[in-house]
Amino acid sequence: MARKYTILLLALTLMTLPWGGTLYSPHQASAKEKSELDVPYEPTSYGIAAEMLNMANVTSEDLIYDLGCGDGRIVIMAAKERGTKGVGVDMDPVRIRESRENAERAGVTRLVRFFEQNLFETDISNATVVMLYLWPEVNLKLRPRLLKMLKPGTRIVSHSHTMGEWGDDATREVEGHTLHFFVVPANVTGTWRWIDSEKQRNSLLLTQKFQKVKGSLTIGEETYTVTNQSLRGDRLLFSVERNRQGTKDVLSFEGRVSGDTIEGGIAQGGTGRTVSRWKATRDPSSRTPIAE
């Protein structure tokens, strides 16, 4: 994977991918522009590339994007070893030409595509996995685009660099380098309401910073602080503890987020056994950004 970046804004021509979605193919920058704007190419070792694929649990069901793909080794490795479709993006025409030649030699041209273009102008909305080896400041500039364009649950592996305040979900040390793993979180901010099995009105108020969630749940007239909360992709978990007739009662909620709906099960007493279902809807006007 290349460690490369450009701030050049490019003229774009729409191009359609064979697997759905769109890419943008830019006009090539002049040699003078490239020499002034490029960061030196630094390839990811094959051992690290393999571990990045392992960390993201890449399978043949995925569509992997490598932003700053260098010689294409990550998407080619994924295609050859796992049958994964992939897209490589790089600003350097030499690297793109090399990537295409490498894909040809590996016999995976039916699965991979490489484009010479600005990663900030690339449509990544269909990706299920994104690979990065960029400068720290580029990760920070790219972060809003990743959160906006990628679907909840999309996995990201960043070689060596973090995402600033967006804390990683896991790290791994390989060959003296740190790999950072992220899962794009759903936006669960706002007020969610539903009627429970006891005909009581429930109101769940949540705030969120990246994948970290806080909130409270009002059941009838009583309000409880949300605890044990976890958000991974579109899967939300949380608990509330209440006293009912002098006895501690723990309700554990699990739900899948889809737009302005959460639906899942409720376990009681810490047993993990689902005793009822819940389906909440959000007031769209109560939704707020998760990265501010």
C-alpha positions in Angstrom: 0.0 0.0 0.0 1.4 3.4 -0.8 2.0 6.0 1.8 1.0 8.8 -0.5 -1.3 11.8 -0.6 -2.1 14.8 -2.8 -4.2 17.9 -2.1 -4.7 18.4 -5.8 -8.4 18.8 -6.8 -9.0 17.1 -10.1 -11.4 17.3 -13.0 -13.6 14.2 -12.9 -15.2 11.9 -15.4 -17.8 9.5 -14.1 -17.0 5.8 -14.3 -19.2 2.8 -13.3 -17.8 -0.2 -11.4 -18.7 -3.7 -12.6 -19.9 -4.5 -9.1 -22.1 -1.5 -8.6 -21.4 2.0 -7.3 -19.3 4.6 -9.0 -15.7 5.8 -9.2 -14.3 9.0 -10.6 -11.4 8.9 -13.1 -9.4 12.1 -13.0 -7.3 13.8 -15.5 -3.6 13.1 -14.9 -1.6 15.6 -13.1 1.6 16.9 -14.7 5.0 15.6 -13.7 5.8 18.9 -12.1 2.6 18.8 -10.0 3.3 15.3 -8.9 6.9 16.0 -7.9 5.7 18.9 -5.8 2.7 17.2 -4.1 3.5 13.5 -3.7 4.6 11.8 -0.5 7.3 9.2 -1.1 6.1 5.7 -1.9 6.5 3.3 1.0 5.1 -0.2 0.4 3.5 -2.3 3.1 5.3 -5.6 3.6 3.6 -8.8 2.5 3.5 -10.0 6.1 1.7 -6.8 7.3 -0.6 -6.9 4.3 -1.6 -10.4 5.2 -2.3 -9.4 8.8 -4.4 -6.4 7.7 -6.6 -8.8 5.8 -6.8 -11.1 8.8 -7.6 -8.2 11.1 -10.5 -7.2 9.0 -11.6 -10.8 8.6 -11.8 -10.3 4.8 -13.8 -12.9 2.8 -15.0 -13.5 -0.7 -18.2 -11.6 0.3 -16.4 -8.4 0.7 -15.5 -5.4 -1.5 -12.2 -4.0 -0.4 -10.9 -0.6 -1.2 -7.2 0.3 -0.8 -6.8 4.1 -0.7 -3.2 4.7 -1.7 -2.7 1.2 -3.1 0.9 1.4 -4.4 1.7 -1.7 -6.3 -1.7 -3.2 -5.5 -0.5 -6.0 -3.3 -3.3 -5.9 -0.7 -6.2 -6.1 -3.1 -4.3 -8.6 -5.3 -3.5 -10.8 -2.2 -7.2 -10.6 -1.1 -8.3 -11.6 -4.6 -5.9 -14.4 -5.0 -6.1 -16.0 -1.6 -9.7 -15.2 -0.6 -11.6 -14.5 -3.8 -12.3 -10.9 -2.7 -13.3 -8.2 -5.2 -11.1 -5.1 -4.7 -10.4 -1.6 -5.9 -7.0 0.2 -5.7 -6.7 3.9 -5.8 -3.4 5.8 -6.2 -2.3 9.2 -7.6 0.9 7.8 -9.2 0.5 6.5 -12.7 3.6 4.3 -12.3 2.1 2.5 -9.3 -1.2 2.0 -11.1 0.5 0.6 -14.2 2.5 -1.7 -11.9 -0.7 -2.7 -10.0 -2.4 -3.7 -13.2 0.6 -5.7 -14.4 0.8 -7.5 -11.0 -2.9 -8.3 -11.2 -2.4 -9.7 -14.7 0.5 -11.9 -13.5 -1.6 -13.1 -10.5 -4.5 -14.0 -12.7 -7.0 -11.9 -10.8 -8.0 -9.1 -13.3 -11.6 -10.3 -13.1 -11.7 -9.4 -9.4 -9.7 -6.2 -9.1 -9.6 -2.7 -10.6 -7.0 0.1 -10.2 -7.6 3.8 -10.8 -5.3 6.8 -10.9 -7.2 9.3 -8.9 -7.6 11.5 -5.8 -8.7 9.4 -2.9 -10.8 12.3 -1.6 -12.9 12.2 -4.8 -13.4 8.4 -4.8 -16.8 7.0 -4.2 -16.2 4.4 -1.4 -19.9 4.0 -0.4 -20.0 0.3 -1.6 -16.9 -0.7 0.3 -17.2 -3.3 3.1 -13.5 -3.0 4.0 -11.1 -0.1 3.6 -7.3 -0.3 3.9 -5.1 2.8 4.6 -1.4 3.6 4.9 -1.4 7.4 4.8 0.0 10.3 6.8 -1.6 11.0 10.2 -3.0 14.4 9.0 -4.4 12.7 5.9 -6.3 10.2 8.1 -7.8 13.1 10.0 -8.8 14.8 6.8 -10.3 11.6 5.4 -12.1 10.7 8.7 -15.3 12.7 8.0 -15.6 11.2 4.6 -15.3 7.7 5.9 -18.0 8.3 8.5 -20.3 9.9 6.1 -19.9 7.6 3.1 -19.4 4.2 4.6 -22.2 1.9 5.8 -22.3 1.0 9.5 -20.3 -2.1 10.1 -17.7 -1.3 7.4 -14.2 -2.3 8.6 -11.2 -0.1 8.3 -7.6 -1.0 8.9 -5.0 1.8 9.2 -1.3 0.9 9.0 0.6 2.8 11.7 -1.7 5.7 12.1 -4.8 6.5 14.3 -7.9 8.5 13.5 -7.4 11.0 16.3 -10.3 11.2 18.7 -12.0 8.3 16.9 -10.5 5.5 19.1 -9.7 2.2 17.4 -11.7 -0.9 18.2 -8.6 -3.1 18.2 -4.8 -2.9 17.6 -2.2 -5.4 16.6 1.6 -5.3 16.5 3.2 -6.7 13.4 6.8 -6.5 12.4 7.3 -3.5 14.6 4.3 -1.7 13.2 0.9 -1.0 14.8 -2.3 -1.8 12.9 -5.4 0.1 14.0 -8.8 -1.5 13.4 -12.1 0.5 13.2 -15.7 -0.4 12.7 -17.9 2.4 11.3 -20.6 3.0 13.8 -24.3 3.7 13.2 -25.5 7.1 14.3 -27.8 6.3 17.3 -28.1 9.9 18.7 -31.5 11.3 19.6 -34.7 10.2 21.1 -36.1 6.7 20.5 -39.6 5.8 21.6 -41.7 2.6 21.9 -44.4 0.9 23.9 -43.2 -2.2 25.8 -45.0 -5.5 26.5 -46.5 -4.0 29.7 -48.0 -1.2 27.7 -45.7 1.4 29.2 -44.2 4.2 27.2 -40.4 4.0 26.8 -38.1 6.8 25.8 -34.4 6.3 25.1 -32.2 9.4 24.9 -28.7 8.8 23.5 -25.7 10.9 22.9 -22.7 9.7 20.9 -19.0 10.5 20.1 -17.9 8.2 17.4 -18.7 4.7 18.8 -19.0 5.8 22.4 -22.6 6.1 23.6 -24.2 7.6 26.7 -27.8 7.9 27.6 -30.8 7.3 29.8 -34.0 5.2 29.5 -37.4 6.4 30.8 -39.9 3.6 31.5 -43.2 5.0 32.4 -42.4 7.6 35.0 -39.0 6.3 36.1 -35.7 7.3 34.4 -32.6 5.1 34.5 -29.0 5.6 33.5 -27.9 3.4 30.6 -24.9 1.1 31.5 -22.8 -1.5 29.8 -23.4 0.2 26.5 -21.6 -0.9 23.3 -22.0 0.1 19.7 -20.3 -1.9 17.0 -21.4 -1.1 13.5 -25.2 -1.3 13.6 -25.4 -3.4 16.8 -26.3 -1.6 19.9 -26.1 -3.1 23.4 -27.0 -1.5 26.8 -28.5 -2.3 30.2 -30.5 -0.6 32.8 -30.8 -1.5 36.5 -34.0 -0.8 38.4 -35.5 -1.7 41.7 -38.9 -3.4 41.6 -40.5 -4.0 45.0 -37.1 -3.9 46.7 -35.5 -6.4 44.2 -32.8 -5.4 41.7 -34.0 -6.0 38.1 -31.5 -5.8 35.2 -32.8 -5.4 31.7 -30.3 -6.0 28.9 -31.2 -4.6 25.5 -29.8 -5.7 22.1 -30.8 -4.2 18.8 -29.9 -3.6 15.2 -30.0 -0.1 13.9 -31.5 0.7 10.5 -32.0 4.4 9.8 -34.5 5.6 12.4 -35.4 2.2 13.7 -33.9 -0.1 16.3 -35.2 -3.6 16.7 -34.1 -6.4 18.9 -34.5 -8.4 22.1 -34.6 -7.8 25.8 -33.1 -10.2 28.4 -34.0 -10.0 32.1 -31.9 -10.8 35.2 -28.6 -11.2 33.4 -29.5 -14.6 32.0 -29.0 -13.7 28.4 -32.3 -15.3 27.5 -34.6 -13.1 25.5 -37.9 -12.5 27.3 -39.4 -9.9 25.0 -38.8 -7.8 21.9 -38.5 -4.1 21.4 -38.8 -1.9 18.3 -38.1 1.8 18.7 -38.4 4.7 16.3 -36.3 7.9 16.4 -37.5 11.4 16.0 -35.4 12.4 13.0 -35.1 16.0 14.2 -33.3 14.8 17.3 -30.4 13.2 15.5 -27.0 15.0 15.8 -23.5 14.5 14.3 -21.3 11.9 16.0 -17.9 13.4 15.3 -18.3 16.9 16.8 
